[in-house]
């Protein structure tokens, strides 16, 4: 066999080393991309779920408070909403109680329907060495008896750390035109034991951290609120210029 | 001869050519999925703003028609609670102060009746959707009452107990019940759908509004 033919058969050691190196680099790169993608995927899904919770809170409060009819910050005006910061209390707090337009109305019946609404916030608490998360309750008075109170038969959202109302904007007769609400929620990795989850705003014991806080601030426009009667004709003024909003809905029934 | 002994550089490149696009596609899939869900969430919140803007615009057109009986493009809508005359002139638009890129414009010169088209441009970058509204869209006989919904979003075994929860009865100042009877309110039902699609096959957003009589 010619000497040159011997040389071209099989791999030389140098070639093998180079190929092995290339294969290792390729596999390592592919593995890293896969790991990063997987982490990104689960991180994004977690983040998305967190966003969804906050969006649900925002929607729930806009949907209910946006329909409030006679609301200020004092009970003497009828309905009221409290300007508060939940971090200064550790007991169940009434966020607001007021009447609202409540009918998902298409044509046919032309009267509005008024229902009471109660919104309550239970801040994170510690009881018997156990940590409890903050919970927002919204009682929509579904049975129509006018009585509202916080309970687990209401609409409620847990996992909250704190809640506060800021920047109220009033009309001349002290009725609310708009209000900013700040909600802070804490999210934990799925595999973190419930016993190791702490929802307190500050001062969580060592070993009970690891949650990620997300805060959302949104503005609620009290678009149906009676801002006083116009001197021109005695009709009530509304936030958006005498447009009254019935409760909105989608073709699937809710919003 | 050499090909019998292993993949060679070409083989590795071919494997990479298959694996890398797959990885890229999986990343793109995740990103798309995320964007889509986020867009849906935003959409719902934006619709509320959209309705508010549209309602303000219609109210302006309503007042203008009342104060200017000789409006050149007055459009009459007949509803069960009375007639609604709208004065729709060119460039009747309103912008959302919080989201200046969102605007609503009433289109002048469109035939009167049930199908007045209202351009509603909503800036949803991920979807690039535009919305249109037709009004009034009067539907009969379907009514949704408030339901006792349980909207717990996550399993929450660490919910606090509620000791002596506060309870309230109806607030002292009772709000008047509003009626769509032409004297209290003249009412319209607005429907917003994605442009270029059939509302029947897609989720539509509804808002019933009432105009108090003009000054």
Interface residues (C-beta under 8 A of the other chain):
Chain A: X8 X9 X10 X11 X19 X22 X23 X26 X30 X33 X34 X37 X40 X41 X44 X48 X51 X52 X53 X55 X56 X58 X59 X60 X62 X66 X69 X70 X75 X76 X77 X78 X79 X80 X92 X94 X97 X98 X99 X101 X102 X103 X104 X105 X106 X107 X108 X109 X110 X111 X112 X113 X114 X115 X116 X118 X120 X122 X125 X127 X130 X131 X132 X133 X135 X140 X141 X142 X143 X146 X147 X148 X149 X150 X151 X152 X153 X155 X156 X157 X158 X159 X194 X197 X199 X219 X221 X223 X226 X230 X232 X233 X235 X236 X238 X240 X241 X242 X243 X244 X245 X246 X248 X249 X250 X251 X252 X253 X254 X255
Chain B: X1 X2 X5 X6 X7 X8 X9 X12 X15 X16 X19 X20 X23 X26 X27 X30 X34 X37 X38 X41 X44 X45 X47 X48 X51 X52 X55 X56 X58 X59 X60 X79 X80 X81 X98 X138 X139 X140 X141 X142 X143 X144 X145 X146 X147 X148 X149 X150 X151 X152 X153 X154 X156 X157 X158 X159 X160 X161 X162 X163 X165 X166 X167 X168 X169 X170 X171 X172 X173 X174 X175 X177 X178 X179 X180 X181 X185 X187 X189 X199 X202 X203 X204 X205 X206 X207 X208 X209 X210 X211 X212 X213 X215
